[in-house]
Amino acid sequence: MVRDVAPPDYESIPRPVVAIGNDYPAHYVILPHRHRRSQLLFGVDGVLLVRTEQGRWVVPPERAVWIPGGITHDVQPVGAVRVRSVYIEPDAIAGLPTACQVVGVSALMRSLLIEAVDLPLEYDPDSRAGLIMALILEEIGRMPVLPLNLPLPGHAALAARCRHFLDGPTPHDTIDDWCDALAMSRRAFTRLFRQETGLSLSAWRQQACLFHALPRLAAGEPVTVVALDLGNNSPAAFTTMFKRLLGVPPSRYFVATSGPGGAPGSSP
């Protein structure tokens, strides 16, 4: 049994963890919203794009995104996608992450999340269901953080330029093109960009191109086509960048999601 919509009062259910399942069709968009509880959003299949004012996150199949309570966000599935979520009270356990992040999902955690949506919302804490929910809380702190976030600047003009790049990457633009667009010297721009994002422009643009590539690769587009569209001189250069950031080449990345734990590199 999958609950297709979250009960309107799920925030007030007197349990530290509540599990909800949703199946979304292609082109479905979850409009900006926020929860009082923190959310662990797990994509069983398909790719999810999550956006906040602070950044963007790509969630490949068999990964999850942690969204702390109170953060306004929207979610855009790439194609049809099945998701399973747990909503967690802020004081359920100590040390919950305070920022959005994409995390790896172990084989154990995957099974727990899929099982959890079939449990009663007001489960008995001393029952099997209570043990499953308690184990989910225990496992959250063990989930590895994956480099699938793209921070956005708070500086308005720089943020607008970054969003424009994300909408249609122009990888042949130089740093001088960005400086000219913002009427800044190279030194001032470089300092501002790193201060606002924690990355160099080169590293940020590589991440942005990766974000643009992942949904296309998940949809089955050839690596060669995607690589050339993003300005790489050869598919090999794109593959090298992809492997450096995600641990495996694109030809294996989505195959790896079906391996143990759904972690990059988990397939033989």
Phi, psi and omega per residue, in radians:
M1 nan 2.195 3.083
V2 -1.995 2.197 3.048
R3 -1.358 2.013 -3.034
D4 -1.339 -0.368 3.083
V5 -2.384 2.634 3.097
A6 -1.328 2.312 3.072
P7 -0.994 2.449 -3.064
P8 -1.055 -0.395 -3.101
D9 -1.844 0.337 -3.056
Y10 -1.075 -0.473 3.126
E11 -1.092 -0.506 -3.047
S12 -1.745 0.038 3.114
I13 -1.098 2.261 -3.010
P14 -1.362 1.013 3.063
R15 -2.432 2.555 -3.111
P16 -1.190 -0.428 -3.120
V17 -2.329 2.347 3.066
V18 -2.238 2.354 -3.101
A19 -1.945 2.374 -3.132
I20 -2.346 2.467 3.042
G21 -2.049 2.496 3.106
N22 -2.433 2.455 3.020
D23 -2.031 2.088 -3.061
Y24 -1.930 2.401 3.082
P25 -1.340 2.952 3.073
A26 -1.038 2.541 3.079
H27 1.264 0.165 3.099
Y28 -1.358 2.446 3.112
V29 -2.224 2.244 3.061
I30 -1.630 1.945 -3.009
L31 -1.163 2.826 -3.117
P32 -0.926 2.318 -3.136
H33 -2.800 3.060 3.058
R34 -2.627 2.807 -3.138
H35 -2.139 2.650 2.998
R36 -1.225 -0.684 3.093
R37 -1.402 2.732 2.960
S38 -1.330 2.682 -3.084
Q39 -2.214 2.344 2.908
L40 -1.872 1.938 -3.046
L41 -1.838 1.998 -3.043
F42 -1.917 2.167 3.067
G43 -1.592 1.926 3.115
V44 -1.154 -0.702 3.055
D45 -2.623 2.978 -3.086
G46 1.334 3.081 -3.129
V47 -2.050 2.424 3.100
L48 -1.983 2.413 3.003
L49 -1.934 2.147 -3.120
V50 -2.037 2.328 -3.100
R51 -2.255 2.445 2.948
T52 -2.343 3.112 3.079
E53 -1.169 -0.388 -3.076
Q54 -1.570 -0.299 -3.106
G55 2.996 -3.017 3.119
R56 -2.294 2.633 -3.127
W57 -2.363 2.389 3.018
V58 -1.851 2.245 -3.101
V59 -2.030 1.715 3.099
P60 -1.190 2.988 3.106
P61 -0.980 2.527 3.064
E62 1.185 0.271 2.975
R63 -1.986 3.094 3.126
A64 -2.456 2.820 3.044
V65 -2.156 2.357 3.090
W66 -1.657 2.210 -3.132
I67 -2.172 1.856 -3.136
P68 -1.080 2.653 3.114
G69 -1.025 2.503 3.068
G70 1.556 -0.099 -3.119
I71 -1.616 2.125 3.097
T72 -1.265 2.297 -3.076
H73 -2.648 2.770 2.947
D74 -2.195 2.801 -3.069
V75 -2.320 2.270 3.112
Q76 -2.173 1.868 3.044
P77 -1.203 2.513 3.036
V78 -1.725 1.803 -3.009
G79 1.355 -3.059 3.086
A80 -1.174 2.495 -3.071
V81 -2.626 2.525 3.023
R82 -1.887 2.264 3.131
V83 -2.212 2.631 3.050
R84 -2.267 2.296 -3.068
S85 -2.205 2.571 2.889
V86 -2.103 2.396 3.128
Y87 -1.926 2.222 -2.908
I88 -2.143 2.308 3.086
E89 -1.085 2.473 -3.088
P90 -0.982 -0.558 -3.089
D91 -1.782 0.321 -3.093
A92 -1.095 -0.783 3.071
I93 -2.522 2.757 3.109
A94 -1.380 2.650 3.006
G95 1.402 0.361 3.075
L96 -1.139 2.509 3.135
P97 -0.998 2.537 -3.106
T98 -1.832 0.010 3.137
A99 -2.338 2.717 3.069
C100 -1.098 2.487 3.091
Q101 -2.833 2.562 3.051
V102 -1.556 2.390 -3.059
V103 -2.270 2.650 3.033
G104 -1.328 2.622 -3.090
V105 -2.083 2.060 3.130
S106 -1.263 2.889 3.096
A107 -1.047 -0.670 3.109
L108 -1.119 -0.845 -3.101
M109 -1.127 -0.652 3.097
R110 -1.019 -0.828 -3.131
S111 -1.113 -0.687 3.137
L112 -1.120 -0.771 -3.108
L113 -1.146 -0.703 3.140
I114 -1.203 -0.666 3.117
E115 -1.211 -0.603 -2.995
A116 -1.088 -0.574 -3.088
V117 -1.218 -0.250 3.117
D118 -1.612 -0.041 -3.096
L119 -1.513 2.679 3.067
P120 -1.041 2.508 3.123
L121 -1.075 -0.714 3.115
E122 -1.818 1.136 -3.124
Y123 -1.196 2.771 3.054
D124 -1.356 2.063 -3.114
P125 -0.995 -0.419 -3.112
D126 -1.657 0.117 -3.118
S127 -1.681 -3.132 3.035
R128 -0.974 -0.743 3.124
A129 -1.038 -0.721 3.115
G130 -1.106 -0.650 3.103
L131 -1.161 -0.674 3.109
I132 -1.091 -0.801 -3.132
M133 -1.155 -0.664 3.101
A134 -1.119 -0.672 3.127
L135 -1.202 -0.619 3.053
I136 -1.022 -0.792 3.107
L137 -1.053 -0.721 -3.137
E138 -1.126 -0.684 -3.059
E139 -1.341 -0.417 -3.104
I140 -0.985 -0.720 -3.139
G141 -1.206 -0.195 -3.119
R142 -1.759 -0.023 -3.070
M143 -1.333 2.183 -3.104
P144 -1.268 2.421 3.103
V145 -1.398 2.335 -3.113
L146 -1.888 2.591 -3.069
P147 -1.398 1.079 -3.080
L148 -2.106 0.575 3.074
N149 -1.983 2.632 3.102
L150 -2.301 1.791 -3.110
P151 -1.222 2.509 3.066
L152 -1.919 2.473 -3.110
P153 -1.175 2.716 2.983
G154 -1.478 -0.399 3.103
H155 -1.108 2.107 -2.943
A156 -1.042 -0.869 -3.077
A157 -1.176 -0.706 3.125
L158 -1.180 -0.688 3.106
A159 -1.093 -0.699 3.117
A160 -1.094 -0.718 3.118
R161 -1.135 -0.705 3.131
C162 -1.149 -0.745 3.125
R163 -1.133 -0.635 3.085
H164 -1.090 -0.717 3.110
F165 -1.131 -0.726 -3.134
L166 -1.107 -0.619 -3.134
D167 -1.171 -0.504 3.112
G168 -2.820 1.521 -3.064
P169 -0.918 2.316 3.073
T170 -2.096 1.367 -2.960
P171 -1.144 -0.224 -3.132
H172 -1.538 -0.102 3.023
D173 -1.055 2.482 3.107
T174 -1.726 2.961 3.075
I175 -1.079 -0.550 3.105
D176 -1.162 -0.579 3.074
D177 -1.107 -0.730 3.109
W178 -1.163 -0.728 3.123
C179 -1.073 -0.774 -3.137
D180 -1.104 -0.702 -3.114
A181 -1.106 -0.505 -3.120
L182 -1.822 0.082 3.139
A183 0.928 0.875 -3.114
M184 -2.264 2.668 3.015
S185 -1.263 2.795 3.130
R186 -1.036 -0.741 -3.102
R187 -1.122 -0.795 -3.133
A188 -1.147 -0.701 -3.138
F189 -1.130 -0.829 -3.120
T190 -1.025 -0.778 3.137
R191 -1.126 -0.771 -3.128
L192 -1.128 -0.759 -3.080
F193 -1.096 -0.791 -3.134
R194 -1.197 -0.648 3.124
Q195 -1.105 -0.666 -3.065
E196 -1.444 -0.509 -3.031
T197 -2.065 -0.335 -3.047
G198 1.387 0.097 -3.109
L199 -2.267 2.780 2.928
S200 -1.321 2.825 3.095
L201 -1.046 -0.706 -3.123
S202 -1.069 -0.810 -3.130
A203 -1.164 -0.696 -3.133
W204 -1.122 -0.732 -3.117
R205 -1.193 -0.611 3.059
Q206 -1.093 -0.745 3.091
Q207 -1.100 -0.727 -3.134
A208 -1.095 -0.736 3.107
C209 -1.129 -0.644 3.084
L210 -1.098 -0.741 3.110
F211 -1.070 -0.683 3.130
H212 -1.206 -0.578 -3.056
A213 -1.372 -0.655 -2.996
L214 -0.998 -0.850 3.115
P215 -1.080 -0.613 3.137
R216 -1.190 -0.728 3.107
L217 -1.166 -0.677 3.108
A218 -1.100 -0.518 3.124
A219 -1.418 -0.051 3.065
G220 1.718 0.148 3.106
E221 -1.177 2.508 3.137
P222 -1.096 2.503 3.120
V223 -0.996 -0.717 -3.111
T224 -1.031 -0.793 -3.126
V225 -1.095 -0.833 -3.119
V226 -1.103 -0.772 -3.112
A227 -1.062 -0.804 -3.113
L228 -1.202 -0.646 3.101
D229 -1.079 -0.532 -3.107
L230 -1.614 0.226 2.975
G231 1.529 0.164 3.103
N232 -1.337 2.463 -3.129
N233 -1.192 -0.422 3.133
S234 -2.729 2.731 3.050
P235 -1.023 -0.517 -3.121
A236 -1.125 -0.671 3.119
A237 -1.138 -0.722 3.101
F238 -1.123 -0.753 -3.139
T239 -1.080 -0.689 3.116
T240 -1.090 -0.794 3.111
M241 -1.103 -0.782 -3.127
F242 -1.048 -0.808 -3.107
K243 -1.163 -0.654 3.124
R244 -1.107 -0.663 -3.090
L245 -1.450 -0.598 -3.002
L246 -2.055 -0.068 2.998
G247 1.627 -0.340 3.113
V248 -2.459 2.745 3.089
P249 -1.223 2.786 -3.102
P250 -1.042 -0.512 -3.140
S251 -1.123 -0.391 -3.120
R252 -1.894 -0.212 -2.958
Y253 -1.055 -0.880 -3.086
F254 -1.371 -0.394 2.977
V255 -1.161 -0.659 -3.093
A256 -1.127 -0.396 -3.120
T257 -1.151 -0.347 3.136
S258 -1.635 0.026 3.106
G259 -1.435 -3.117 -3.096
P260 -1.016 2.118 3.082
G261 1.397 -0.113 3.130
G262 1.113 0.401 -3.091
A263 -1.629 2.614 3.096
P264 -0.993 2.371 3.108
G265 1.462 0.130 -3.082
S266 -1.462 -0.208 3.086
S267 -1.481 2.747 -3.105
P268 -1.225 nan nan
